């Protein structure tokens, strides 16, 4: 379960990078595992006190993209976010990335 959460979190955090080139396909399973491992490594590096969670200050310094969504990710309102909370947040918002409606998608004009 924890590995799945880590994979989802890594994919979600790296989605903006992957979305830049729309001609590419999804990364291979090995690449996803590598991304998950890199995310876990970055999370551990940002977790300066080693308690397994990031405070807002730790997130701002070590993982600024997470810091921007800190209040949304901190579903338990503890002032700390875990890798599991990041994964849950990213899974819940996976379908919303890149779906901002433009003028053509705003509905019929007649």
Secondary structure, 3 states (H helix, E strand, C coil): CHHHHHHHHHHHHHHHHHHCCCCCCCCCHHHHHHHHHHHHHHHHHHCCCCCCEEEHHHHHHHCHHHHHCHHHHCCCCCCEEEHHHHHHHHHHHHHHCCCCCCHHHCCCCC
